[in-house]
Amino acid sequence: MIPRNFGRKIAFGFAAASFVCTVLSLGIFAYSLVTRGGQDVITASLLAIILFFLSSGIVLYLMSKPPKHKLLPWDHPEMDGK
């Protein structure tokens, strides 16, 4: 497997931070749900925050994955199949 380059390591770090923020937001959401109820504006906003952090964490993680194979240029001699 090809190792991650610098940009992919940064994306992986932000993905990890996004997942941590998801867990923290989930805890605050649970507390807000118990204390304020499900009809409060803050509770609904916290649910939107959870979905945002979760989706951005998934996208950043998928962007940070290294490629499985080394891609050759289109004009490389091995690309001709000969």
Secondary structure, 3 states (H helix, E strand, C coil): CCCCCHHHHHHHHHHHHHHHHHHHHHHHHHHHHHHCCCCCHHHHHHHHHHHHHHHHHHHHHHHHCCCCCCCCCCCCHHHHCC
